[in-house]
Structure formats: C-alpha cells, structure tokens
Amino acid sequence: MKRLSLCIAVLSLLSASASAQCRTFTKRNCLPVLEGYAQNDNYNSAVLIAGDEAELSVTFLPSTEYRVAVCAHPVLGDVTFDILDQQGIRIWSNSNGEDHVDFSLQHAQRLRFRIQVPDTEAAILHEGCVSLLVGSKD
C-alpha cells in the first residue's frame, strides 16, 4: 500500500511538471504568433508523442476576427491540424505548412480541431508540447 501511494505521488508530480513545462514552452515560443490578437483565457495544450492525435472543440462568435494557431515542440516533427465543422467536414488544413489561420464567421459556430503528430520509426519516442492558441479582435 505504501508503494502504491508513492507511485501515485510520483506520477502526480511528473504530470504537474509536464504541464508546467508545456505552459512555459507556450509562453516563450508560441504567443508571438498571436501578435495583434488578444489571446482567449483558455489554455489548450497537451504533451504528445509520435503518432498521437488530439481533438478539441471550440465555439466561435460572429462578427469577430479570429486567429487560431497550433504550436508544437520541434522534436515532434511537422504537426498537422485540420478544422472540421459540426458534420465532421474538413474546412481547412495546414497541409501546406502554415502554423495559423485567420477567419471570421457570420454566425456562431462550434468547430473541431484535429491535431496529428507524425509517426516515426525512431527507437526512442520523444514527447513534446502541442498548444492550440485562439486569439480574437473586434
């Protein structure tokens, strides 16, 4: 029982440490992409490894200009992201290498973001931070 408690404590500390490192990475490396836009109050990031995929839904309001960016640690390679509508239809992709997209909507809409880390055949899988940043201006 003592070992189980110790293992849980260590895992909790490692998780908190990874989250703090991801937040620091985002502040130092990603926020400049939102220049000219006010960052929303939500912090959306995850620690991912090669081959991982993550999805996040975000609601956007009409008559507001938005910038959405995905910022990933270089160790993960060329991370791709797609924007999907409520029916799951892809409406934008960064397949050409862009790290952000600017847009505005005529009606409130909930959009899904699918982020994919490329697979690797490396013997050692490195983990890295991936952040979805949302900025707006009226």
DSSP file (Angstrom, degrees, kcal/mol; ACC not computed):
  #  RESIDUE AA STRUCTURE BP1 BP2  ACC     N-H-->O    O-->H-N    N-H-->O    O-->H-N    TCO  KAPPA ALPHA  PHI   PSI    X-CA   Y-CA   Z-CA
    1    1 A M     >        0   0    0      0, 0.0     4,-2.2     0, 0.0     5,-0.2   0.000 360.0 360.0 360.0 -38.3    0.0    0.0    0.0
    2    2 A K  H  >  +     0   0    0      1,-0.2     4,-2.1     2,-0.2     5,-0.1   0.897 360.0  49.5 -64.6 -39.7    2.9    2.3    0.8
    3    3 A R  H  > S+     0   0    0      2,-0.2     4,-2.8     1,-0.2    -1,-0.2   0.894 108.8  52.8 -66.5 -39.7    4.4    1.7   -2.6
    4    4 A L  H  > S+     0   0    0      1,-0.2     4,-2.5     2,-0.2    -2,-0.2   0.927 109.9  48.0 -61.8 -44.9    1.2    2.3   -4.4
    5    5 A S  H  X S+     0   0    0     -4,-2.2     4,-2.2     1,-0.2    -1,-0.2   0.893 112.4  49.6 -62.0 -40.2    0.8    5.7   -2.6
    6    6 A L  H  X S+     0   0    0     -4,-2.1     4,-2.4     2,-0.2    -2,-0.2   0.908 110.4  49.9 -65.5 -42.6    4.4    6.6   -3.5
    7    7 A C  H  X S+     0   0    0     -4,-2.8     4,-2.6     2,-0.2    -2,-0.2   0.916 111.0  49.2 -62.4 -43.5    3.8    5.6   -7.2
    8    8 A I  H  X S+     0   0    0     -4,-2.5     4,-2.2     1,-0.2    -1,-0.2   0.908 111.3  49.8 -63.0 -41.9    0.7    7.8   -7.3
    9    9 A A  H  X S+     0   0    0     -4,-2.2     4,-2.1     2,-0.2    -2,-0.2   0.914 111.6  48.0 -63.3 -43.4    2.5   10.7   -5.8
   10   10 A V  H  X S+     0   0    0     -4,-2.4     4,-2.5     2,-0.2    -2,-0.2   0.923 111.9  49.3 -64.7 -44.4    5.4   10.4   -8.2
   11   11 A L  H  X S+     0   0    0     -4,-2.6     4,-2.2     1,-0.2    -1,-0.2   0.886 110.3  51.6 -62.7 -38.7    3.0   10.2  -11.2
   12   12 A S  H  X S+     0   0    0     -4,-2.2     4,-2.3     2,-0.2    -1,-0.2   0.912 110.7  48.0 -63.6 -42.7    1.1   13.2  -10.0
   13   13 A L  H  X S+     0   0    0     -4,-2.1     4,-2.4     2,-0.2    -2,-0.2   0.904 111.3  50.2 -65.3 -41.4    4.4   15.2   -9.7
   14   14 A L  H  X S+     0   0    0     -4,-2.5     4,-2.4     2,-0.2    -2,-0.2   0.901 111.1  49.4 -63.7 -40.5    5.5   14.2  -13.2
   15   15 A S  H  X S+     0   0    0     -4,-2.2     4,-2.2     2,-0.2    -2,-0.2   0.921 112.1  47.4 -64.6 -44.6    2.2   15.2  -14.7
   16   16 A A  H  X S+     0   0    0     -4,-2.3     4,-2.2     1,-0.2    -2,-0.2   0.885 112.1  51.1 -63.8 -38.9    2.3   18.6  -12.9
   17   17 A S  H  X S+     0   0    0     -4,-2.4     4,-2.4     2,-0.2    -2,-0.2   0.915 109.7  49.1 -65.1 -43.6    5.9   19.1  -14.1
   18   18 A A  H  X S+     0   0    0     -4,-2.4     4,-2.1     1,-0.2    -2,-0.2   0.896 111.2  50.4 -63.2 -40.3    5.0   18.2  -17.7
   19   19 A S  H  X S+     0   0    0     -4,-2.2     4,-2.2     2,-0.2    -1,-0.2   0.912 111.1  48.1 -64.2 -43.0    2.1   20.7  -17.6
   20   20 A A  H  X S+     0   0    0     -4,-2.2     4,-2.2     1,-0.2    -2,-0.2   0.896 111.6  49.9 -64.9 -40.6    4.2   23.5  -16.2
   21   21 A Q  H  X S+     0   0    0     -4,-2.4     4,-2.5     2,-0.2    -1,-0.2   0.884 110.3  50.8 -65.3 -37.7    6.9   22.8  -18.8
   22   22 A C  H  X S+     0   0    0     -4,-2.1     4,-2.4     2,-0.2    -2,-0.2   0.906 109.4  50.0 -66.5 -42.0    4.3   22.9  -21.6
   23   23 A R  H  X S+     0   0    0     -4,-2.2     4,-2.3     2,-0.2    -2,-0.2   0.911 112.0  48.1 -62.8 -42.3    2.9   26.2  -20.3
   24   24 A T  H  X S+     0   0    0     -4,-2.2     4,-2.4     2,-0.2     5,-0.2   0.919 110.6  51.3 -64.4 -44.2    6.4   27.7  -20.2
   25   25 A F  H  X S+     0   0    0     -4,-2.5     4,-2.7     1,-0.2     5,-0.5   0.921 110.6  49.5 -57.0 -45.5    7.1   26.4  -23.8
   26   26 A T  H  X>S+     0   0    0     -4,-2.4     4,-2.0     1,-0.2     5,-1.5   0.922 111.3  47.9 -62.7 -45.8    3.9   28.0  -25.0
   27   27 A K  H  <5S+     0   0    0     -4,-2.3    -1,-0.2     1,-0.2    -2,-0.2   0.910 118.9  39.5 -61.9 -42.3    4.6   31.4  -23.4
   28   28 A R  H  <5S+     0   0    0     -4,-2.4    -2,-0.2    -5,-0.2    -1,-0.2   0.864 131.2  20.4 -77.3 -36.7    8.2   31.5  -24.8
   29   29 A N  H  <5S+     0   0    0     -4,-2.7    -3,-0.2    -5,-0.2    -2,-0.2   0.652 124.6  38.0-112.0 -18.8    7.7   30.1  -28.3
   30   30 A C  T ><5S+     0   0    0     -4,-2.0     3,-1.8    -5,-0.5     4,-0.4   0.787  90.3  75.5-111.6 -32.6    4.1   30.3  -29.3
   31   31 A L  G > <S+     0   0    0     -5,-1.5     3,-1.8     1,-0.3    -4,-0.1   0.797  84.4  69.0 -59.1 -31.5    2.5   33.6  -28.2
   32   32 A P  G >  S+     0   0    0      0, 0.0     3,-1.6     0, 0.0    -1,-0.3   0.776  87.4  68.7 -58.9 -23.1    4.2   35.8  -30.8
   33   33 A V  G <  S+     0   0    0     -3,-1.8    -2,-0.2     1,-0.3    -3,-0.1   0.792  94.9  56.5 -63.5 -26.8    2.0   34.1  -33.5
   34   34 A L  G X  S+     0   0    0     -3,-1.8     3,-2.9    -4,-0.4    -1,-0.3   0.248  75.8 150.7 -89.1  13.5   -1.0   35.8  -32.0
   35   35 A E  T <  S+     0   0    0     -3,-1.6     3,-0.1     1,-0.3   100,-0.0  -0.207  70.9  19.1 -52.0 128.4    0.6   39.3  -32.4
   36   36 A G  T 3  S+     0   0    0      1,-0.3     2,-0.3   100,-0.0    -1,-0.3   0.317 112.1  90.8  91.5  -7.1   -2.3   41.8  -32.9
   37   37 A Y  S <  S-     0   0    0     -3,-2.9     2,-0.6   100,-0.1    -1,-0.3  -0.917  77.6-121.5-120.5 146.6   -4.9   39.5  -31.4
   38   38 A A  E     -A  136   0A   0     98,-2.7    98,-2.1    -2,-0.3     2,-0.1  -0.774  31.6-125.8 -86.8 124.5   -6.0   39.1  -27.8
   39   39 A Q  E     -A  135   0A   0     -2,-0.6    96,-0.2    96,-0.2    94,-0.0  -0.445  24.5-120.1 -68.4 138.8   -5.4   35.6  -26.5
   40   40 A N        -     0   0    0     94,-2.7    94,-0.1    -2,-0.1    -1,-0.1  -0.283  24.9-109.0 -72.9 169.6   -8.5   34.0  -25.1
   41   41 A D  S    S+     0   0    0      2,-0.1     2,-0.3    -2,-0.0    -1,-0.1   0.566  88.4  98.4 -79.4  -8.0   -8.5   32.9  -21.4
   42   42 A N        -     0   0    0     92,-0.1     2,-0.6     2,-0.0    92,-0.3  -0.636  60.2-153.1 -85.5 137.7   -8.4   29.2  -22.3
   43   43 A Y        -     0   0    0     -2,-0.3     2,-0.7    90,-0.1    90,-0.1  -0.936  15.9-177.6-110.1 110.6   -5.1   27.3  -22.2
   44   44 A N  E     +B  132   0A   0     88,-0.7    88,-2.8    -2,-0.6     2,-0.3  -0.896  23.8 127.4-116.0 103.8   -5.3   24.3  -24.6
   45   45 A S  E     -B  131   0A   0     -2,-0.7     2,-0.3    86,-0.2    86,-0.2  -0.977  27.9-172.1-150.3 163.0   -2.2   22.1  -24.7
   46   46 A A  E     -B  130   0A   0     84,-2.1    84,-2.4    -2,-0.3     2,-0.7  -0.988  29.3-118.8-152.8 153.5   -1.1   18.6  -24.3
   47   47 A V  E     +B  129   0A   0     -2,-0.3     2,-0.3    82,-0.2    82,-0.2  -0.887  46.0 176.5 -95.4 118.2    2.0   16.5  -24.1
   48   48 A L  E     -B  128   0A   0     80,-2.8    80,-2.6    -2,-0.7     2,-0.3  -0.770  20.4-150.0-122.4 163.9    2.0   14.2  -27.1
   49   49 A I  E >   -B  127   0A   0     -2,-0.3     3,-2.2    78,-0.2    68,-0.2  -0.782  48.0 -59.6-124.7 172.1    4.3   11.6  -28.7
   50   50 A A  T 3  S+     0   0    0     76,-0.5    69,-0.3    -2,-0.3    -1,-0.1  -0.236 123.6  20.6 -53.6 134.3    4.8   10.5  -32.3
   51   51 A G  T 3  S+     0   0    0     66,-0.8    -1,-0.3    67,-0.6    68,-0.2   0.313  92.2 134.4  88.9  -8.4    1.6    9.0  -33.8
   52   52 A D    <   -     0   0    0     -3,-2.2    65,-2.8    66,-0.2     2,-0.3  -0.350  35.9-164.1 -73.7 155.3   -0.7   10.8  -31.3
   53   53 A E  E     -E  116   0B   0     63,-0.2     2,-0.3    -3,-0.1    63,-0.2  -0.996   5.6-174.3-137.5 139.5   -3.9   12.5  -32.4
   54   54 A A  E     -E  115   0B   0     61,-2.5    61,-3.3    -2,-0.3     2,-0.4  -0.973   6.0-160.2-134.2 149.2   -5.9   15.0  -30.3
   55   55 A E  E     +E  114   0B   0     -2,-0.3     2,-0.3    59,-0.2    59,-0.2  -0.972   8.4 179.1-130.1 146.9   -9.2   16.8  -30.9
   56   56 A L  E     -E  113   0B   0     57,-1.9    57,-3.2    -2,-0.4     2,-0.4  -0.992  16.6-145.6-146.1 137.0  -10.7   19.9  -29.3
   57   57 A S  E     -E  112   0B   0     -2,-0.3     2,-0.4    55,-0.2    55,-0.2  -0.877  18.8-178.7-105.0 137.8  -14.0   21.7  -29.9
   58   58 A V  E     -E  111   0B   0     53,-2.8    53,-2.9    -2,-0.4     2,-0.4  -0.997  20.9-135.5-136.3 138.3  -14.2   25.5  -29.6
   59   59 A T  E     -E  110   0B   0     -2,-0.4     2,-0.4    51,-0.2    51,-0.3  -0.808  20.2-162.8 -95.1 133.4  -17.2   27.8  -30.1
   60   60 A F  E     -E  109   0B   0     49,-3.1    49,-2.4    -2,-0.4    44,-0.0  -0.925   8.9-138.7-118.0 141.8  -16.7   31.0  -32.1
   61   61 A L    >   -     0   0    0     -2,-0.4     3,-0.6    47,-0.2    44,-0.5  -0.600  25.8-102.1 -97.2 157.1  -18.9   34.0  -32.1
   62   62 A P  T 3  S+     0   0    0      0, 0.0    44,-0.2     0, 0.0    -1,-0.1  -0.283  96.6  27.0 -74.5 163.9  -20.0   36.1  -35.1
   63   63 A S  T 3  S+     0   0    0     42,-1.9     2,-0.4     1,-0.2    43,-0.1   0.734  94.4 112.0  60.1  28.1  -18.5   39.5  -36.1
   64   64 A T    <   -     0   0    0     -3,-0.6    41,-0.5    41,-0.3     2,-0.4  -0.994  64.9-131.3-129.5 136.7  -15.2   38.8  -34.5
   65   65 A E  E     -DC 104 137A   0     72,-2.5    72,-2.1    -2,-0.4     2,-0.3  -0.751  31.0-167.2 -86.5 132.6  -11.8   38.2  -36.3
   66   66 A Y  E     -DC 103 136A   0     37,-3.4    37,-2.2    -2,-0.4     2,-0.4  -0.885  19.4-163.5-120.9 150.0  -10.0   35.1  -35.0
   67   67 A R  E     -DC 102 135A   0     68,-2.3    68,-2.9    -2,-0.3     2,-0.5  -0.992  11.9-171.6-127.1 125.4   -6.5   33.7  -35.4
   68   68 A V  E     +DC 101 134A   0     33,-2.5    33,-2.2    -2,-0.4     2,-0.4  -0.969   9.0 177.3-117.5 131.2   -6.1   30.1  -34.5
   69   69 A A  E     -DC 100 133A   0     64,-2.4    64,-3.2    -2,-0.5     2,-0.5  -0.974  22.3-150.1-134.2 146.5   -2.6   28.6  -34.3
   70   70 A V  E     - C   0 132A   0     29,-1.8     2,-0.5    -2,-0.4    62,-0.2  -0.979  17.2-172.2-114.3 128.3   -1.1   25.3  -33.5
   71   71 A C  E     - C   0 131A   0     60,-2.5    60,-3.0    -2,-0.5     2,-0.4  -0.981   6.4-179.9-123.9 126.9    2.4   25.4  -32.0
   72   72 A A  E     - C   0 130A   0     -2,-0.5    58,-0.2    58,-0.2     5,-0.1  -0.946  35.6-100.7-130.9 148.4    4.4   22.2  -31.4
   73   73 A H    >   -     0   0    0     56,-2.3     3,-2.2    -2,-0.4     4,-0.2  -0.433  36.5-122.6 -62.4 136.9    7.8   21.4  -30.0
   74   74 A P  G >  S+     0   0    0      0, 0.0     3,-1.7     0, 0.0    -1,-0.1   0.744 105.5  73.4 -56.8 -25.6   10.2   20.8  -32.9
   75   75 A V  G 3  S+     0   0    0      1,-0.3    51,-0.2    52,-0.1    53,-0.1   0.727  90.7  60.6 -62.1 -19.5   11.0   17.3  -31.6
   76   76 A L  G <  S-     0   0    0     -3,-2.2    -1,-0.3     1,-0.3     2,-0.2   0.588 100.7-140.0 -85.1 -10.7    7.6   16.2  -32.8
   77   77 A G    <   -     0   0    0     -3,-1.7     2,-1.4    -4,-0.2    -1,-0.3  -0.501  58.6  -9.3  85.6-158.0    8.2   17.0  -36.4
   78   78 A D  S    S-     0   0    0     -2,-0.2     2,-0.2    39,-0.0    -1,-0.1  -0.630  71.3-161.2 -83.5  91.8    5.7   18.6  -38.8
   79   79 A V        -     0   0    0     -2,-1.4     2,-0.3    38,-0.1    38,-0.2  -0.534   6.7-154.4 -72.9 134.6    2.4   18.5  -36.8
   80   80 A T  E     -F  116   0B   0     36,-2.2    36,-2.9    -2,-0.2     2,-0.4  -0.810   9.5-168.7-109.6 152.8   -0.7   18.9  -38.9
   81   81 A F  E     -F  115   0B   0     -2,-0.3    13,-1.9    34,-0.2     2,-0.3  -0.999   4.2-162.8-143.2 145.4   -4.1   20.3  -37.9
   82   82 A D  E     -FG 114  93B   0     32,-2.3    32,-2.3    -2,-0.4     2,-0.5  -0.890  14.3-140.0-119.8 149.3   -7.5   20.3  -39.6
   83   83 A I  E     -FG 113  92B   0      9,-2.8     8,-3.2    -2,-0.3     9,-1.2  -0.961  25.0-170.3-108.8 126.7  -10.5   22.4  -38.8
   84   84 A L  E     -FG 112  90B   0     28,-3.2    28,-2.6    -2,-0.5     6,-0.2  -0.897  15.0-133.3-118.0 144.3  -13.8   20.5  -39.1
   85   85 A D    >   -     0   0    0      4,-2.3     3,-1.8    -2,-0.4    26,-0.1  -0.174  45.7 -82.7 -82.1-173.7  -17.3   21.7  -39.0
   86   86 A Q  T 3  S+     0   0    0      1,-0.3    -1,-0.1     2,-0.1    25,-0.1   0.728 130.8  54.0 -66.2 -21.0  -20.1   20.2  -36.9
   87   87 A Q  T 3  S-     0   0    0      2,-0.1    -1,-0.3     0, 0.0     3,-0.1   0.425 120.5-107.1 -90.8   0.9  -20.7   17.5  -39.5
   88   88 A G  S <  S+     0   0    0     -3,-1.8     2,-0.4     1,-0.3    -2,-0.1   0.599  70.4 146.7  85.3  11.6  -17.0   16.5  -39.5
   89   89 A I        -     0   0    0      1,-0.1    -4,-2.3     2,-0.0     2,-0.4  -0.693  52.8-120.3 -84.2 129.8  -16.3   18.0  -42.9
   90   90 A R  E     +G   84   0B   0     -2,-0.4    -6,-0.3    -6,-0.2     3,-0.1  -0.552  35.5 172.0 -72.1 123.5  -12.8   19.4  -43.2
   91   91 A I  E     +     0   0B   0     -8,-3.2     2,-0.3    -2,-0.4    -7,-0.2   0.541  66.4  11.3-109.1 -11.8  -13.0   23.1  -43.9
   92   92 A W  E     -G   83   0B   0     -9,-1.2    -9,-2.8     9,-0.0    -1,-0.3  -0.960  58.9-175.8-161.7 148.6   -9.3   24.0  -43.6
   93   93 A S  E     -G   82   0B   0     -2,-0.3     3,-0.4   -11,-0.2   -11,-0.2  -0.994  27.6-140.6-144.7 146.9   -5.9   22.2  -43.2
   94   94 A N    >   +     0   0    0    -13,-1.9     3,-2.8    -2,-0.3   -12,-0.1  -0.006  59.9 130.0 -93.7  30.6   -2.4   23.3  -42.7
   95   95 A S  T 3   +     0   0    0      1,-0.3    -1,-0.2     2,-0.1   -13,-0.0   0.688  66.8  61.5 -59.7 -17.4   -1.1   20.7  -45.1
   96   96 A N  T 3  S-     0   0    0     -3,-0.4    -1,-0.3     2,-0.0    -2,-0.1   0.349 124.9-100.2 -91.2   7.4    0.9   23.5  -46.8
   97   97 A G  S <  S+     0   0    0     -3,-2.8    -2,-0.1     1,-0.3    -3,-0.1   0.440  70.3 148.5  96.4   0.2    2.9   24.1  -43.6
   98   98 A E        -     0   0    0     -5,-0.1    -1,-0.3     1,-0.1     3,-0.1  -0.373  37.0-154.6 -68.0 147.7    1.1   27.2  -42.2
   99   99 A D  S    S+     0   0    0      1,-0.1   -29,-1.8   -30,-0.1     2,-0.3   0.486  71.8  23.3-101.6  -3.9    1.1   27.5  -38.5
  100  100 A H  E     -D   69   0A   0    -31,-0.2     2,-0.3     2,-0.0   -31,-0.2  -0.978  57.9-150.8-153.6 166.0   -2.1   29.6  -38.2
  101  101 A V  E     -D   68   0A   0    -33,-2.2   -33,-2.5    -2,-0.3     2,-0.4  -0.997  10.2-149.7-140.2 140.3   -5.3   30.7  -39.9
  102  102 A D  E     +D   67   0A   0     -2,-0.3     2,-0.3   -35,-0.2   -35,-0.2  -0.903  32.8 142.6-108.8 138.5   -7.3   33.9  -39.7
  103  103 A F  E     -D   66   0A   0    -37,-2.2   -37,-3.4    -2,-0.4     2,-0.3  -0.985  31.9-152.0-162.8 166.0  -11.0   33.9  -40.1
  104  104 A S  E     -D   65   0A   0     -2,-0.3     2,-0.3   -39,-0.2   -39,-0.1  -0.962  17.4-141.5-141.2 158.3  -14.4   35.4  -39.1
  105  105 A L        -     0   0    0    -41,-0.5   -42,-1.9   -44,-0.5   -41,-0.3  -0.876  13.6-147.3-122.8 152.0  -17.8   33.9  -39.1
  106  106 A Q  S    S+     0   0    0     -2,-0.3     2,-0.3   -44,-0.2    -1,-0.1   0.713  90.1  29.2 -86.4 -23.1  -21.3   35.3  -39.8
  107  107 A H  S    S-     0   0    0    -46,-0.1    -1,-0.1   -45,-0.1   -47,-0.1  -0.955  97.6 -90.2-134.6 152.8  -23.0   33.0  -37.3
  108  108 A A        +     0   0    0     -2,-0.3     2,-0.3    -3,-0.1   -47,-0.2  -0.373  54.8 176.7 -59.4 139.0  -21.9   31.4  -34.0
  109  109 A Q  E     -E   60   0B   0    -49,-2.4   -49,-3.1    -4,-0.0     2,-0.6  -0.999  32.0-134.9-151.1 143.7  -20.4   28.1  -34.8
  110  110 A R  E     -E   59   0B   0     -2,-0.3     2,-0.3   -51,-0.3   -51,-0.2  -0.896  29.7-170.2 -99.3 122.6  -18.7   25.2  -32.9
  111  111 A L  E     -E   58   0B   0    -53,-2.9   -53,-2.8    -2,-0.6     2,-0.4  -0.866  13.7-139.6-115.7 148.4  -15.6   24.0  -34.8
  112  112 A R  E     -EF  57  84B   0    -28,-2.6   -28,-3.2    -2,-0.3     2,-0.5  -0.875   9.2-154.4-106.9 138.7  -13.4   20.9  -34.1
  113  113 A F  E     -EF  56  83B   0    -57,-3.2   -57,-1.9    -2,-0.4     2,-0.6  -0.958   5.2-164.6-113.6 123.7   -9.7   21.0  -34.3
  114  114 A R  E     -EF  55  82B   0    -32,-2.3   -32,-2.3    -2,-0.5     2,-0.5  -0.942   6.5-168.1-111.0 120.0   -7.9   17.7  -35.1
  115  115 A I  E     -EF  54  81B   0    -61,-3.3   -61,-2.5    -2,-0.6     2,-0.4  -0.916   2.7-169.2-112.0 129.8   -4.1   17.7  -34.4
  116  116 A Q  E     -EF  53  80B   0    -36,-2.9   -36,-2.2    -2,-0.5   -63,-0.2  -0.975  12.3-154.6-126.5 128.6   -1.9   14.9  -35.6
  117  117 A V        -     0   0    0    -65,-2.8   -66,-0.8    -2,-0.4   -38,-0.1  -0.856  34.1-112.3 -95.5 130.3    1.7   14.2  -34.7
  118  118 A P        -     0   0    0      0, 0.0   -67,-0.6     0, 0.0   -66,-0.2  -0.257  30.0-110.8 -64.2 149.4    3.5   12.3  -37.5
  119  119 A D        -     0   0    0    -69,-0.3     2,-0.3   -68,-0.2   -68,-0.1  -0.334  33.3-162.9 -69.8 158.9    4.6    8.7  -36.8
  120  120 A T        -     0   0    0      2,-0.1     5,-0.0   -70,-0.1    -1,-0.0  -0.977  25.9-146.0-141.4 155.2    8.3    7.9  -36.5
  121  121 A E        +     0   0    0     -2,-0.3     4,-0.1     3,-0.0    -2,-0.0   0.224  57.3 131.9-103.1  13.2   10.3    4.7  -36.7
  122  122 A A        -     0   0    0      1,-0.1    -2,-0.1     2,-0.1     3,-0.0  -0.326  62.3-132.0 -64.7 147.2   12.8    6.0  -34.1
  123  123 A A  S    S+     0   0    0      1,-0.1     2,-0.5     2,-0.0    -1,-0.1   0.822  95.7  52.1 -69.7 -31.4   13.6    3.6  -31.3
  124  124 A I  S    S-     0   0    0      2,-0.0     2,-0.6     0, 0.0    -1,-0.1  -0.934  78.7-147.6-111.4 124.0   13.1    6.3  -28.7
  125  125 A L        -     0   0    0     -2,-0.5     2,-0.3    -4,-0.1    -2,-0.0  -0.799  13.0-153.8 -91.8 121.9    9.8    8.2  -28.8
  126  126 A H        -     0   0    0     -2,-0.6   -76,-0.5   -51,-0.2     2,-0.3  -0.717   6.3-141.2 -92.5 144.3   10.2   11.8  -27.6
  127  127 A E  E     +B   49   0A   0     -2,-0.3     2,-0.3   -78,-0.2   -78,-0.2  -0.758  24.0 175.9-100.8 153.0    7.3   13.7  -26.1
  128  128 A G  E     -B   48   0A   0    -80,-2.6   -80,-2.8    -2,-0.3     2,-0.3  -0.986  31.8 -97.2-153.6 160.7    6.6   17.3  -26.8
  129  129 A C  E     -B   47   0A   0     -2,-0.3   -56,-2.3   -82,-0.2     2,-0.4  -0.584  29.1-171.2 -82.1 138.5    4.1   20.0  -26.1
  130  130 A V  E     -BC  46  72A   0    -84,-2.4   -84,-2.1    -2,-0.3     2,-0.4  -0.997   8.6-171.2-128.5 126.5    1.4   20.9  -28.6
  131  131 A S  E     -BC  45  71A   0    -60,-3.0   -60,-2.5    -2,-0.4     2,-0.6  -0.946  17.7-151.6-122.4 139.6   -0.7   24.0  -28.0
  132  132 A L  E     -BC  44  70A   0    -88,-2.8   -88,-0.7    -2,-0.4     2,-0.4  -0.951  21.7-164.9-105.3 117.3   -3.8   25.3  -29.7
  133  133 A L  E     - C   0  69A   0    -64,-3.2   -64,-2.4    -2,-0.6     2,-0.5  -0.867   7.1-167.4-107.6 136.4   -3.9   29.1  -29.4
  134  134 A V  E     + C   0  68A   0     -2,-0.4   -94,-2.7   -92,-0.3     2,-0.3  -0.986  10.0 175.8-124.9 123.1   -7.0   31.2  -30.1
  135  135 A G  E     -AC  39  67A   0    -68,-2.9   -68,-2.3    -2,-0.5     2,-0.3  -0.896   4.9-172.6-122.7 155.5   -6.8   35.0  -30.4
  136  136 A S  E     -AC  38  66A   0    -98,-2.1   -98,-2.7    -2,-0.3     2,-0.3  -0.969  12.7-174.6-144.1 158.6   -9.5   37.5  -31.3
  137  137 A K  E       C   0  65A   0    -72,-2.1   -72,-2.5    -2,-0.3  -100,-0.1  -0.968 360.0 360.0-150.8 145.2  -10.1   41.1  -32.2
  138  138 A D              0   0    0     -2,-0.3   -72,-0.1   -74,-0.2    -1,-0.0   0.456 360.0 360.0 -86.0 360.0  -13.3   43.0  -32.7
